[in-house]
Amino acid sequence: MSFTSLGLSAPILKAIQEKGYDTPSPIQQQAIPAVLEGKDVMAAAQTGTGKTAGFTLPILERLSKGPRVRGNQVRALILTPTRELAAQIQDNVFMYGRHLPLTSAVVFGGVKINPQMLRLRKGADVLVATPGRLMDLYHQNAVKFDQLEVLVLDEADRMLDMGFIRDIRKILALLPEKRQNLLFSATFSSEIRQLAKGLVNNPIEISVSPANSTARTVEQCIYPVDVKKKAPMLVKLINDGNWQQVLVFMRTKHGANRLATYLTEQGITAAAIHGNKSQGARTKALANFKSGEVRALVATDIAARGIDIPQLPQVVNFELPNVAEDYVHRIGRTGRAGEVGKAISLVCAVEAPELFAIERLTQTLLTRITLTGFEPVNALPESKLDTRAKKPKKPKKLKNLTSVLPEVKSAQGTPEGRKNRTSQPERRHTPRSAIKPKFQRGSGDTNRRVQPSREAS
């Protein structure tokens, strides 16, 4: 099947060709015709499947045949949980719609609202927004929904996780009843289906891969290691493997800051991104990572949503996530567009419950590799794959472990942090019992354009 057989017009097909794509992905093959028919859609699609193009292309096709947008009005509204994902989607809208007489804008928190208000005075055929900033703009009478034709909720599961359900319901109450609704989520959990009851009408359900599956192009393994040796091990892996680009996941914002500082002190250029960073700092860190100026990008789960880096070779779980589904989201950052990627997890003994939960969810026993010189004193229990659903235990609290590195001041304690306290924080809080790694020295805007993404394939 080719894009030409999906009912898309010549200007959109030209943009697709210019981006280098000729064959639609499975999600695109199913979603594009359904959206073009005006049907409501519920699609279960993980990151990296091409879902963004799956709804962007048909929306642009439909809007190109309608009336012009009026001042402060919006014809298609795309809601996303994070700023980075919003910017990425806006980039896709701009690229695929470059040969059409349509306008688009992106709005999110962490930046000044006045330029966004000025931009919306002319209206926007497509508006990509985070819920909080959209509500702010509505209360300022900067955006109206009388012309709204299509609503998209992207990564709906993450929106619920981040506590956006109240904002979403408020937004839904403001929209015209007659509209097309598209809901995209990694899974169809009971919470998502409950949300869908008040959103979609007789929807077409699409699922392109088994729930909770991991990409076949990602090689996964774990390194058993004591928590105090995790940071030195990471340094050794980066240096021995000559990794030039690695995305490292942490549970907490403070932990991300500390690890980025430690890596920099060990001669590895690193930067941290999380909710307490200003939007400018996050954008700069991501740009430096893409260009190769930064070798290691240390991120929390929330901040990493929307990061789309073609041919990212390595992802490291410095700490396993508290929620097993987040593991699937994390490693989905690599192994895209047919490329082979590696997902490496540094696991200490007290993270065994989280490891077992991940293996149950993915129905995969992860390969264990012991690194010479880093053999754990506290052995990691052996895995036994059990298909029975169990509730993961909370991680054990580590006592009397304090870092020998100087404390990195939290972002809220800096002038930057004070300036940006009003920006949207990460709403998913990490328990105080989360593991605090001990690092050792010497061991071993609106309408902005982003780097084009490769999500369409």
C-alpha positions in Angstrom: 0.0 0.0 0.0 1.2 3.5 -0.8 0.1 7.0 0.4 -1.4 7.6 -3.0 -4.0 5.0 -2.3 -5.3 6.6 0.9 -7.2 9.4 -0.7 -4.8 12.2 0.1 -4.5 15.2 -2.3 -1.4 16.2 -4.3 -0.1 18.9 -2.0 0.0 16.6 1.0 1.5 13.7 -1.1 4.2 16.1 -2.2 5.0 17.0 1.4 5.2 13.3 2.3 7.6 12.7 -0.5 9.7 15.6 0.5 10.0 14.0 3.9 11.3 10.8 2.4 8.3 8.5 3.0 6.5 6.4 0.5 4.8 3.6 2.5 2.4 4.2 5.3 2.8 2.5 8.6 0.1 0.1 9.9 -1.5 2.8 12.1 -1.5 5.2 9.2 -3.1 2.6 6.9 -6.0 2.2 9.3 -6.4 5.7 10.8 -6.1 7.9 7.7 -9.2 6.4 5.8 -11.3 6.4 9.0 -10.5 10.0 9.8 -11.1 11.1 6.2 -14.6 9.5 6.4 -15.3 11.7 9.4 -15.5 8.8 11.9 -14.6 9.0 15.6 -11.5 7.0 16.2 -9.9 5.3 19.3 -6.4 4.1 18.4 -4.0 2.1 20.6 -0.6 3.0 19.3 2.7 3.3 21.0 5.4 5.9 20.4 7.3 5.4 17.2 4.5 3.8 15.2 3.8 6.9 13.1 0.6 7.8 14.9 1.2 11.6 14.6 1.1 11.4 10.8 -1.9 9.0 11.2 -4.1 11.9 12.4 -2.2 14.9 11.1 -2.4 14.0 7.4 -6.2 13.3 7.2 -7.0 16.4 9.4 -5.0 18.6 7.0 -6.8 17.0 4.0 -10.3 17.6 5.6 -9.5 21.2 6.6 -8.2 22.1 3.1 -11.7 21.6 1.8 -13.5 23.8 4.4 -14.1 27.5 5.0 -11.3 29.9 6.1 -10.7 30.3 9.8 -11.9 33.5 11.5 -10.1 35.6 14.1 -9.4 33.8 17.4 -11.2 30.7 16.1 -9.8 27.1 15.8 -10.9 24.4 13.4 -8.8 21.5 14.7 -7.6 21.2 18.3 -4.8 18.8 19.2 -4.3 18.4 23.0 -1.0 16.9 24.3 0.3 16.3 27.8 3.7 17.9 27.4 5.4 20.9 25.8 7.9 18.8 23.9 5.2 16.6 22.3 3.2 19.7 21.4 6.2 21.2 19.6 6.9 18.0 17.8 3.3 17.7 16.6 3.4 21.3 15.4 6.5 20.5 13.4 4.6 17.7 11.7 1.6 19.9 11.0 3.9 22.6 9.5 5.9 20.1 7.4 2.9 18.1 6.0 0.8 21.3 5.4 3.5 23.4 3.8 1.8 23.3 0.4 -1.7 24.1 1.7 -3.2 27.5 2.5 -3.7 26.5 6.2 -2.3 28.1 9.4 -1.2 26.4 12.6 0.0 27.4 16.0 1.3 25.8 19.2 0.7 27.0 22.7 2.1 25.7 26.0 3.2 27.0 29.4 6.7 28.0 30.5 6.8 30.9 28.0 5.1 34.3 27.8 1.5 34.2 27.0 1.2 37.6 25.3 2.8 36.5 22.0 0.5 33.5 21.9 -2.5 35.8 22.4 -1.3 38.0 19.5 -0.8 35.0 17.3 -4.3 33.6 17.9 -6.0 36.9 16.9 -5.8 35.8 13.3 -7.2 32.3 14.2 -5.6 29.0 13.5 -6.8 26.1 11.3 -4.8 23.8 13.6 -4.0 24.5 17.2 -1.7 22.2 19.2 -1.9 22.9 22.9 -1.3 21.6 26.4 -4.5 21.7 28.5 -3.3 24.2 31.2 -2.2 26.9 28.7 -5.3 26.4 26.6 -7.5 27.2 29.6 -5.4 30.3 30.4 -5.9 31.5 26.8 -9.6 30.8 26.9 -10.1 32.8 30.1 -8.3 35.7 28.4 -10.8 35.5 25.5 -7.8 34.7 23.2 -9.3 31.5 21.7 -12.8 30.5 20.6 -14.2 27.2 19.5 -17.3 28.1 17.4 -15.6 26.8 14.2 -14.1 23.7 15.8 -14.5 20.6 13.6 -12.0 18.1 15.0 -10.6 17.3 18.5 -7.6 15.1 19.0 -6.4 13.8 22.4 -2.9 12.5 21.9 -1.3 10.2 24.5 -4.5 10.2 26.5 -3.1 7.7 29.0 -0.3 10.1 29.9 -2.8 12.9 30.3 -4.7 10.9 32.9 -1.4 10.0 34.6 -0.5 13.6 34.9 -3.8 14.6 36.4 -5.2 16.5 33.4 -8.6 14.9 33.6 -10.3 17.9 35.2 -8.9 20.3 32.6 -9.9 17.9 29.8 -13.5 17.8 31.0 -13.6 21.6 31.3 -12.3 21.9 27.7 -14.8 19.3 26.4 -17.7 21.4 28.0 -16.6 24.4 25.9 -16.5 22.6 22.5 -19.4 22.3 20.0 -21.2 19.0 20.3 -21.0 18.4 16.6 -17.4 17.5 16.0 -15.1 14.6 15.1 -13.2 13.1 18.0 -9.9 11.2 17.8 -8.4 9.5 20.8 -4.8 8.1 20.7 -3.4 6.2 23.6 -0.6 3.6 24.2 -3.2 1.2 25.7 -7.0 0.9 26.1 -7.1 0.8 29.9 -10.3 0.9 31.9 -9.6 4.6 32.7 -9.2 5.4 29.0 -12.4 3.6 28.1 -14.2 5.5 30.9 -12.9 8.8 29.4 -13.9 7.7 25.9 -17.6 7.2 27.0 -18.1 10.9 27.2 -15.9 11.7 24.2 -16.2 9.5 21.2 -19.5 8.4 19.4 -19.6 4.9 17.9 -15.8 5.0 17.3 -13.7 2.9 15.0 -11.2 1.1 17.3 -7.6 0.6 15.9 -4.8 -1.4 17.5 -1.6 -1.9 15.6 0.4 -4.0 18.1 -0.2 -6.2 21.1 -0.8 -4.2 24.3 2.4 -3.6 26.3 4.6 -5.0 23.6 8.2 -3.7 23.1 9.7 -3.0 19.7 11.3 -5.9 18.0 14.1 -3.6 16.9 15.2 -2.9 20.5 17.8 -5.1 22.1 17.1 -5.2 25.8 19.4 -6.2 28.7 20.0 -5.5 32.4 23.2 -5.0 34.4 22.9 -6.1 38.0 24.8 -3.6 40.1 24.7 -2.1 43.6 23.1 1.3 43.8 26.3 3.0 44.8 28.1 1.8 41.7 25.5 2.7 39.2 27.0 6.1 38.2 30.5 4.8 37.8 29.1 1.9 35.7 27.3 4.3 33.5 30.5 6.2 32.9 32.3 3.0 32.0 29.6 1.9 29.6 29.6 5.3 27.8 33.4 5.4 27.5 34.0 1.8 26.6 31.2 1.8 24.1 32.2 5.2 22.8 28.6 6.2 23.0 28.0 9.6 21.4 24.3 9.9 22.1 22.5 8.3 25.0 19.2 9.1 26.7 19.3 8.3 30.4 16.1 8.0 32.5 15.8 9.0 36.1 12.8 9.0 38.4 13.2 12.4 40.0 14.1 15.9 38.9 16.8 16.3 41.6 18.3 12.9 40.6 18.5 14.0 37.0 20.3 17.2 38.0 22.8 15.3 40.1 23.6 12.6 37.5 24.1 15.2 34.8 26.5 17.1 37.0 28.4 13.9 37.8 28.7 12.9 34.2 30.0 16.3 33.2 32.6 16.1 36.0 33.7 12.7 34.5 34.3 14.3 31.1 31.0 13.3 29.5 29.0 16.3 28.3 25.6 16.0 29.8 22.4 18.0 30.3 19.2 17.4 32.4 15.6 18.1 31.3 12.6 18.0 33.6 9.6 20.0 34.6 11.4 22.6 36.7 13.6 23.6 33.8 12.4 26.6 31.8 11.1 26.0 28.4 14.1 27.8 26.9 16.6 25.6 28.9 14.8 22.4 27.8 14.7 23.4 24.2 18.4 24.3 24.2 19.4 21.0 26.0 17.4 19.0 23.4 18.9 20.9 20.5 22.4 20.4 21.9 21.7 16.7 22.3 20.5 16.3 18.7 23.5 18.2 17.3 25.9 16.0 19.3 27.2 18.8 21.5 25.7 16.9 24.5 26.4 13.2 24.6 24.1 12.3 27.5 20.6 13.7 28.0 19.3 12.9 31.5 15.5 13.1 31.6 12.5 12.3 33.8 9.6 10.3 32.3 7.4 13.4 31.9 10.0 15.6 30.2 11.0 12.9 27.8 7.5 12.6 26.3 7.6 13.9 22.8 11.3 13.6 22.4 11.7 12.3 18.9 15.3 11.7 17.8 15.9 9.7 14.6 18.4 6.8 15.0 18.9 7.3 18.8 21.2 4.3 19.4 21.0 3.9 23.2 18.5 4.3 26.1 19.6 3.7 29.7 17.3 3.2 32.6 19.4 4.4 35.4 16.5 3.6 37.7 13.6 1.4 36.8 10.2 3.2 36.6 7.7 2.7 39.4 5.1 1.9 36.8 5.9 -1.0 34.4 4.1 0.6 31.4 6.6 3.5 31.6 9.4 1.0 30.7 7.7 0.4 27.3 7.4 4.1 26.7 11.1 4.7 27.7 12.6 2.1 25.4 10.3 3.2 22.6 12.7 6.2 22.2 15.2 3.9 20.4 14.8 1.3 17.6 12.7 3.6 15.4 12.2 3.6 11.6 13.6 0.1 11.3 16.9 0.9 13.1 18.2 -1.3 15.8 18.5 0.3 19.2 19.7 -0.8 22.6 17.8 -0.5 25.9 20.0 -1.0 29.0 18.8 -1.0 32.6 21.0 -0.7 35.6 19.2 -2.7 38.3 20.0 -3.1 42.0 18.6 -5.7 44.4 15.8 -3.5 45.8 14.5 -2.9 42.3 13.6 -6.6 41.9 9.8 -6.0 42.3 9.9 -3.3 39.5 12.0 -5.7 37.3 9.6 -8.6 37.8 6.6 -6.3 37.0 8.2 -5.2 33.7 9.0 -8.8 32.7 5.4 -9.9 33.5 4.0 -7.0 31.5 6.2 -7.6 28.4 6.2 -11.4 28.9 10.0 -11.3 28.4 12.9 -12.4 30.6 15.5 -9.7 30.2 19.1 -10.8 29.5 21.4 -10.3 32.5 25.0 -9.1 31.9 27.6 -8.9 34.7 30.2 -6.3 34.2 33.7 -7.1 35.6 34.5 -4.9 38.6 30.9 -4.1 39.2 29.6 -7.4 40.6 26.9 -6.6 43.1 27.4 -7.4 46.8 23.6 -7.6 47.2 22.6 -10.1 44.6 19.6 -9.4 42.3 17.0 -12.2 42.8 16.5 -14.5 39.8 13.5 -13.8 37.6 10.6 -16.2 37.3 8.2 -15.2 34.6 4.7 -15.4 36.1 1.7 -14.6 33.9 -0.5 -13.9 36.9 -1.2 -10.2 37.5 0.4 -9.0 40.7 0.5 -5.5 42.2 4.1 -4.3 42.3 5.5 -3.6 45.7 6.7 -0.2 46.6 10.5 0.2 46.3 12.3 -0.3 49.6 13.7 2.7 51.3 17.5 2.9 51.4 18.9 4.1 54.6 22.1 6.0 55.3 23.0 6.5 51.7 24.1 10.1 50.9 25.9 11.3 47.9 29.5 12.5 48.1 28.8 14.9 45.3 28.0 18.5 46.2 24.2 18.9 46.3 22.8 20.4 43.1 20.3 23.2 44.0 16.8 22.4 42.8 15.5 24.4 40.0 13.0 26.2 42.2 15.9 27.5 44.3 17.5 29.3 41.4 16.5 32.5 39.7 15.4 30.5 36.7 13.2 28.3 38.9 11.6 31.2 40.7 10.9 32.8 37.4 9.2 29.7 36.0 7.3 28.4 39.0 4.1 29.2 37.2 5.1 26.9 34.4 3.4 23.5 34.3 5.2 21.2 36.8 5.5 17.4 36.4 2.3 16.2 38.0 3.3 12.7 38.5 5.1 12.6 41.9 7.7 10.1 42.8 7.4 8.4 46.2 10.0 9.5 48.8 11.0 5.9 49.0 12.4 6.1 45.4 16.0 5.0 45.2 18.6 7.8 45.7 21.8 6.8 43.8 25.1 7.4 45.5 27.6 8.9 43.1 31.3 8.5 43.7 34.1 10.6 42.4 36.9 9.1 40.4 35.4 5.6 40.2 36.4 4.2 36.9 6.2 30.8 21.7 4.1 29.9 19.2 4.7 28.7 15.6 8.3 27.7 16.6 10.0 25.1 14.4 11.7 22.1 15.7 14.1 19.6 14.1 11.9 17.5 11.7 10.7 14.3 13.3 10.9 10.8 11.6 7.7 9.5 13.2 5.8 9.0 10.0 7.4 5.6 9.4 
